[in-house]
Amino acid sequence: MNQLDALKQYTTVVADTGDFRQLAQFKPQDATTNPSLILKAVQKADYAHVLEETVAQHRKEPLDEIMDRLLVRFGREILSIIPGRVSTEVDARLSFDAEASFRRAERIIAMYRAEGVPVERVLIKVASTWEGIQAAARLEQRGIRTNLTLLFSFCQAVACGQAKVQLISPFVGRIYDWYKKTAGSSWDEAANAGPNDPGVKSVRQIYLHYKHFGIKTEVMGASFRNTGQILALAGCDLLTISPELLAQLASSDAPVPRALDPQQAKRQELPSVSYDEAGFRYALNEDAMATEKLAEGIRAFAADAIKLEKLMKEA
């Protein structure tokens, strides 16, 4: 049994790609997309026609609406290949506007419904800002499932659990990147690998908290830099993995022991934690890594959304 198949015994494997033609070979349950992945896909010859057709069919609509139609088109293609759910992202430029994020998410779901896609097969991705989490709480009350992304800190995860969101995506690789860059020449790769990786430790803390307190929000580790990070989280509810790392796992038959276990979490002695808005904002502010990576992530997704809009104008 290869490592990918072994991992699937404990964890739901999700493909992190906009390249839907790569999906079938890895047989993931779910798939995630974001503006950066869609931008990457439409710049390939195989997918340029998807953007051109979407723009041609909806040319008279506002640009933001054409953008959502493009995201939904990719989502539909992905759902024709996988058995589970696809995550589709609300424009990152709305990350600090709860009402606008809520309305945009409702529109995306309406587009999926118009295409005959059941609402339970779609997760709406929203940034884990305070405003994003409040928008997600309202969406969940409406029966629209959410995936809270750009999550770097324990306080973000706690607030998401309080909001009863469906799923969170803590970004393992980006946490690792920050600590490695900050340490500079003093960084010891071997000492910070596997279970000692700062990104892995962050997800483990969140997983233990959720399972210990019976919080039903699913934990999906994301943004991996190497297979060691993935294997150190074997047993996490879900892991969303790039096609390159999926291929590496599929080509190895080394053993995959379970690293995270809900029963182990229940035996832990953990303090109860909750946040109101002021407490959340202060806790996030106290975490330099999370503050910087959240802001950087929103900027990057927003920049790629603008590039996508430019391509749509030119189509």
N, C-alpha and C positions, 0 to 999 in steps of 0.2 A: 504493500500500500504506500503510495507517495504521500508527502507531507500535506499536500492540499486536501486529499481525501481523508487523511487522519484528522486534520483540523476540523473538517466538516462534521466529525463525530460529536464535537463539543460546542461548536460555534457556527452560526449562520454566516456563510461567506457571501460578501457583497462585492460586485465589481465597480470600481471607481473609474468610470470612463464615459465619454460621449461617443466612443467608437463602437457602435452596436454590432458591427460585423465581427469584432473580436470576442464578443460575449459567449457565443455558443460553445466554443471549445473548452471553456472553464466551468460551464454549468453552474453559475452562481444562482442563489435564490433571489436576491434583490440587486438593484443597481442604483448608483447615485450619479448625479450630474451637477455641474455648476457652470456659471458663465465662462470660466476659463477653459473648461473641458469642451464646451460647445464651440467656443471660438477656435480651439485647436482642431476640432473635427471639421468644421466648415471650410477650413483652409486647405484640407486635403481634397484631392481630385475626386475621391470616392463620394464625398458628401457635399461638394459645392452645389450640386443640383437641388439639395434639400433646401438650402437657403434661397436659391433662385426661385424655386417653385412656390415657397411660402410667401415671398415678397410679391411675386406675380399675382397670386390669388387674393392678396389682401392689401394691395398697393394703396387703396384709398383710406385705409385705417391709420390712426396715429402710430407713430414709431414704437411707442411702448407696448401697444397692443400687438403689433407684428412680432416684436421680440418675444412676447408670451406665447404667441402662436408657434414660433420656431421652437421654443423650449418644449411645448406640448407635442409638436411633431416628433422631436427626438424621443420624448418620453413614450409616445405610442409605438415607435419602432422598437424601442428597448423592451416594452411590455409584450411585444409579439414573440420575443425570444426567451424571456425569463418567466418563471412561474409566479414570482412574488410581486414586490412593490418597486416603484421607481421614485426617486426624490427629485423634485423640481424646485428651483430656487426663486424666491422673490428678489427683485432688483435690490442689490446691496445699498443703493443710494437712498433707500427707504428705511435703513437700519435704525434710525432714531425717530421714526414716525410710526407709532403703534397703529393709528387709524388707517394710514395709507397702506401699511403692510397687510393689515387685515383685509382691506378692500381688494388689494392686488391678488392676495391668495384666493379670495372668493372667486375672482375672475378666472384665475388659472384653473380652478376646480370646475367652474362652469364650462370652460373650453374642453376639458377632459370629458365631462358628462355629455356634451354635445357630440363628441366623437364615440360615445358608447362605452367609455372606460369607467368601470365601477370606482366610486370614490375611495373605497378601502384599498385600492391598488396604488394610490398616490400618497406620498408624503410631501408636504410643503416645507421647503427649507427656509429657515429664517435665522438671521444672525442672533447670537446669544447676548444681545444688549438687553438692558432692562425693558426697553420699549418692545423689542422683538419677543421677549418672553411673555409680556402682557398680551401682545397680539396673538401669540400661540395659544395662550390660555383661552381666549375668546373663540379661536378657531376650533379648539378641541371641544368646547361646549356646543359648537354647531355640528359636531360629528366629522370635522375635517382634521385628519391626523397630521402631525407636524414633526419635523426633524430639525432640532436646534443645532446650528452649525457654528463654526468659529468659536469653539468652546475650549478654553485654556485653563480655567481655574475651578477650584472646588466650589466657590461661591456661586458661579454660574450654574454648575450642576445642581446644587441644592435648590436654587430658585426655579430651575426647570422642573425638578421633582415636585416642588410645591405647586407649580402651575399644571401639574399632571399632563405634561407633554408626552407624546408617544415615544419619542426617541431623541437621544442626544448624540452628537458626533465630536467627542474630544479629540483634538488634533495632536497626536503623539509626535510626529516628525517635526512639526513646527516648534513644539516645546523643546525638543532635543536640539534643534537648530539654535534657539536662543541661548540656551545654557552653554553650548559648545562655543558659539561666537563670543559670548561674554567672558568665558574662561580663557580664550585665546590660547597662547602657547602652553599654559598650564593644564589644558584639557587632557585627561587620561582616558582614551577611548575604551580600553579594556575594563577599567574600573567603572565606567558608566554604560556598560553594555547589558543586554538582557534585562533581568529584573531590576538592575540598578539604573537603567536608563531613566532620566527624569520624566520623559513623556509616558513611559510605561508605569512609573510610580504614581503619576497623576491619575491615570485611568484606573489603576488598582484601588486607589483611595476612594474614587467615585463609586466603583463597582461594589466595594465592601459596604459603603454607606447605604447605597440603594438596597442591596440584598438584606442587610442587617435590619433595616427599618421597614422592609416590605414595600418599598417604592416600586411601582410597576413600570416606570419609564425604562425603556430599553437603552442599554449602553452599547454604542457602536464605535469602537476605536477607528480612527481615520488618519490619513496623512502619514503613511509609513515611509521610512527611509531605507529600511533593510528588513530581511526576513527574521532577524533576531528579535526585533521589536514585536513582530506579529506573533512569533512562537511564545514569547514571554507573556502574551495575553490570551493564549489558548484557553477557551472556556468563557471568554467574554461573550455577551449575548450575540453580538454581531461584530464583524471586522470588515471594513470596506477597503479593498486592496486594488492597486493599479494592475493592469494586465502584465506589466514587466515582472512584478513581484509574484503574481499568480503563477506565471510561467516558471519562476525559480522554485517555488514550492512544489509545483507539479513534477519538476525534474529531480527532486531529492526524495530518497526513501528513508532518511534518518528518522528516529523516533520523535513523536510529538506528545510529551506528557502534558496532562491538564495543569494549567497554572492558576486558574481562577475557578472557585467552586462556591456556589451559593450556601451550601451547608457550613463551610468554613467561615463564611461571612457572618452567619447567624451566631456563631460561637464567640465572635469578637466582642470586646467591651469598647463601645464607641459612644461618644457624647451625642445627644440630639442637637441638631443645628437648624436654624431657620433665619430668613432674612426679610426685612421690609425694604423699601426702596433705598432709604438712607444707609442702612446697614450693608446692603448689596453694593451700592456705589463706593462706600468706604473700603469694603473688603477688596473689591476689584482694584481700587486705587492703590491699595497697599501691596498688590502683586504686580511688580514692574513688568515681569515677563508677560502676564496675561493682558495688561493694559496695552503694551506695545504691540503684541501679536494680534490682538483684536482690531486695533486701529489699522495696522498694516494690512490685515486680511480684508477688511472692508474696502480700503483704498484699492487694493489689487483687483478685487471682484468688480468694483465700480469702474475701474479703468478698462477692464476687459469687456464690460457691458457697453461702454462707449465705443470701443473698437468694433464690437458686433454691430452696433447701430450704424457706424460708418460703412461697414460692408453692406448692410441692408440698403442704405441710401444709394450706394454705387451699383447695386444689383439691377 
